[in-house]
């Protein structure tokens, strides 16, 4: 069983939902990639000591989301990157984090103006730094120096 997969029957969250959430999270953070094979229903049910129907329900939901597909003779394969679905999930998660950030800032009494100023400074620092690094790489290629 993957060490990142851990269900809690006492959590109050249905086990199939926990599986969907954990596999989706593994995709989001790069533990799983397109082409990776998931454990078989029988293997996972045995290792987690849960009913195979629970695994089937989770895998069906992940397939409905376009994240995995079952292939005859091959097994259950991650397909997220192949269809751009993972990228959309990552974007949705990022924008969800932004919404939480704004909500948390407001609850801490940070004004819209102050939050916007900090956000714009961070944007400028990151993207300007990225452009500077790209410029250095181009210069290094032309001069033959090794980045350091």
N, C-alpha and C positions, 0 to 999 in steps of 0.2 A: 504494500500500500504506500502511496506517496506520503512523505512525512509532512507535507503541507495540508493534508486532508484529515480533518478531525471532526467528527460529529458528536453532538451532545444530546442524547435522547431526553434529557431533563430540561433543556433550554426553553421549551415552550414553542420553539420554531420547528415546524415539520422538518423531518430529516431530509426529505427530497429537496426542500427549499435551501437547507444548509448546504447540501451538495451543489446545487446550482450556484449559490452565492460564492462558495469556495472555489469552484472551478472557474467561474467568471473572474473572480479576483486573481486567481493564478494566471489567467490570460492577461488581465489588466497590468499586472506587474512583471510579466515576462517569464514566469516560471514555466508556463506552457506556450508553445509556439505552433504555428500551422504545420501540420504533418506529424505532430506528436501523437502517439497512440495512448488512449486511456485504457485503464484496466477493463477486462471483460466484466459483464454484469455479475457473473458467477464469482469471479475472483474478488471483486469489490464487496459483494454481499457477504462472502465468507470472511474476509478480513475485517469488515466493520461489524460483523454479526448482526446484519439487518436483512430484511426480506428482499429478495431479488426484484420484486415489483417496485420497491422504493427506488432502486437504482434505475430501473427502466423508466419510471416516471421522471426522474431527474434528467436522464439522458434524452428523453423525448422533449422535455422543455428546452434543453440546450440546443437540440436539433431545430426546434421551432424558432429559436432565436438566431439560427444560422451560424452557431459557434462550432458545432460538431456534426459529423455524419457517420452513419454506420455503413461499412462497406463489406459486402459478402466476401468471406475468406480472408479479410484483412483485419477487421475489428472496427472499433470506434476511434475515429481520427479527428483531431482538431482541424477545422477548416477556416477559422475566423479570418486570418490574414488573406486567404484566397479570395474572399468576397468583400473585403473592406469593412466587414461588420465589427471586427475588433477595434479598428480605428474610430469608428463611430461610438462604440462603447467607451473608449478612452476619452474621447471628446466630451461625451455626456457626463462622465465621472468628473472630469476637470471642471466643467461648468457647474456641476453640483457642488464641488468644493468651493468654487468662487461664490456661489450663492450663500453657502454656510459662512464663508469669510465675511461677506458683507453683513449678514445677519449678526454674527458675533461682534463685529466692529461696532455696529449700531448699539448692540446691547451693552458694550463697554463704554459707550458715550463718545466714540470717535466720530467726528463730523464727516459728512460726505466729502467736504473739501479736503480735509486732512487725509482721509483714506485715498482719495483720488491723487493727491500730491505724492503720497508714498508709492502708490501703484505706478504712476507715471515715471517716477525716479527709478524704480526697480526695472520697469520696461526699458528705459533708456540705458541703464547700466548693463543689463543683460544683452540687449541687441547690439549696442555699441561695442561691447566687449567681444561679442561673436563676430562682428564685422572686422574689428581690429585683428582678431586671431586669423580670420580668413585672409586678410590683407597680408599678414606676416607670412602665412603659408605660401602665398603667391610670390612674395618677395624672396623667400627662401628658395623656392624652386628656380627663380631666375638668377639668383646669385650663387646658388650651390651650397648655401650654408645649411647646417642642420639645426632645426628648431631646438631650443633648450630652455 
